[in-house]
Each structure stands twice: as structure tokens, then as C-alpha cells.
């Protein structure tokens, strides 16, 4: 019998407390969410090119979508036994997944660079030179990130599974914050090398891109007849189109949000952590649902959400606690001491949480059910779509609440 850390026969209260405890642990990693943005500001990389700041959210979102695909597959396949909880000598399914991730990283980087250049041509008069620079920096950032993020993701999944934890609950929330920090570091390094080391820096970046191209083409040709590989790549390409659209919608909302926030530094302080947390709640709900669908523990219809209440309730309660902690932390950092101001801030963040989580649980669960019923692999869609949607949904919730509760 396949080993799994899911216990459907566990008493309701114990199952809820287990989900809550593991969710709270995994969401606690989001305290590091502020570090990614802080690194970029500290090293002043956004001043190196006119498009550097505009490209930053897109790189994080696209890289996060690929990381979501990898995490989703690992979580489900560890439960199914098609991937082993091992650092070495894993199954063919694992190596096929890893090859898919590497090829998709290349394709995603290329698509992001092209879209950014097209939008740049309309928004800030991007030139052909800008396109070449964007292409070089995006592809090199994706190449460097693929060296680190999958390895750390595997390490966390193996660590969690071997210790009886549920990787559906632990993996993506824990790794998403770490990945944001790593990808930000890769972006900083690439920008600095490309623009600060002159011709030598240009050669170094293009050499990385050339090696990335050769490896991606080799893996694509080598695995073109592998049905599992082709299915993963084809299905994620549809996701990538959706993600690219959502990233641009989020960018428009961010402009409105900036105008609305005004001089509210406490909101700016917690904003990255809010997005991370809402996305992680969606990933917990969606990832646990895809595993239950694969194991036959729930039926592929929306009414089965009643059998998923422990995972939903545990993750949601954990997120509310995190939002309360963000309120206290941000108030302390920004010198807010008046009780009335703190209570107002709490009411705003709790309302944001309720609005955003309701929308995200509906999205995550619906995508899992819809894709499964159509014979697609939900892990190719659920986390990549919900993690990107979390940016837009959270931003819209913040925008709405700050207008209504003042």
C-alpha cells in the first residue's frame, strides 16, 4: 500500500488541529517575505535600467508559477509513491518532472521578455536595445534560479515527508518565500553584472544564456516522445498565457493602490507578506485537494468541498493569526502606538483576509475540480494559477478595504 501522510479516518478535531498546526508553521515563513523587496531596494538595482522595477514583479510571478507546478507535482506524487522521498536515485517520474521544469523555465523567460518589451514599447517607449537588454537579463535570471530553487524544493519536500508532515500543506508556503529571496538575489546579480562590468559583464550574461539555450533544446529534443513530459509542458503553456495576463492586470491595480495608500507606510510594510500568505492559503487548499482527488478520497465535484473543511479551516485560521501578527509587527516598525489606530489597522487587515481568502479558496478548489474532470493534471494548473491570482485578489481586497474602512 502506498505510504501517505493523509489520514482520512482521523477524528475531525484532530484533523483540524493537524491542518491548523502545519499551516501555521508553513505560513510563518512569510515573515521573510519582506526581505526580497528590501534586498532590491538596498542594492538600488532599480536605478540600473528604466525597466528594472517594471520587470521585477513579473519575474517573481512567472518563476513562482513554475515553482508551484514543481511543488504541486512533488506533493501529490510523494503521496502516490510515484516519486520517492529521496535526494538521490529517484524515479523516472521525478527526472521527467525536473526536465520539464528546466524547459519551461526557458520558455517562460522568453515569453516574459517578449511581453515586457511589447508593453514597454507602449508604456515607456522601449527600443530594440531595451528589448535585447531585457531578454539577456530575464533569461540569465531564470537560468540562475533553476540551479537553486528546484534543489531546495526537493530538499524541503523530502524533509517534510520523512517526518510525517503533509507536503501539500508545508511545501509551497515554505518554499515560495525562499524562492522569492533567491530569485531576487539572482535578478540583482544579473543586473549588476550586466550593467556594472561593461563588455565583460555582457559576455558573462550572454554566455549563461547560451548554455541555458543549449540545455533547454537538448532536453526538449531528448524528451519530445515522452508523453508525461509533453503533457506537462503543453498544459503549463496554457497556464503561462493566463499568468502573463494576470501579471499585467496586477500591475494596473498596483498603480491604483499606490494612489490610494498615500502616506500609509504600515500598509507598504505588510503588503508583500499579505500577498504571500493569501497565495499560500490557496496553495494549501488546492494542493491538498489535488492529492485527495488523485487518491480517490473526494469526488470531482464542487460539493465535495464539505469533505475538505478541515484543510480549509486550518489554513484560514492560521492565516488570520498571521495577519494579526503582521499588524502588530508593522505598527511597531512604523511607530504606531495609539490603540484606536492599531484597532483600525487590525479591522482592515482581518477584512482583507476574509475577502481574499473566500475568493482564493473558490478559485483554487474550482480549478482543481475542473481540470481533474477534464482529464488534465491539476498540479499543472492549481498552484501556478492561484499563486498568480493571489497577487491580483489581495491587491483588489486591499484597495477595496482602504476605501471602505478609513
Secondary structure, DSSP 8 states (H G I E B T S, - for coil): ----S--TTS-HHHHHHHHHHHHHHHHGGGGGHHHHHHHHHHTTGGGSSTTHHHHHHHHHHHHHHHHHHHHHHHHHHHHHTSS-S-SSS--HHHHHHHHHHHHHHHHHHHHHHHHHHHHHHHHS---HHHHHHHHHHHHHHHHHHHHHHHHHHHHHHHHHHHTT--HHHHHHHHHHHHHHHHHHHHHHHHHHHHHHSHHHHHHHHHHHHHHHHHHHHHHHHHTTT-HHHHHHHHHHHHHHHHHHHHHHHHHHHHHHHHHHHSS-HHHHHHHHHHHHHHHHHHHHHHHHHHHHHHHTSS-SSGGGGGGGHHHHHHHHHHHHHHHHHHHHHHHHHTT---HHHHHHHHHHHHHHHHHHHHHHHHHHHHHHHHHHHTT--GGGTHHHHHHHHHHHHHHHHHHHHHHH--
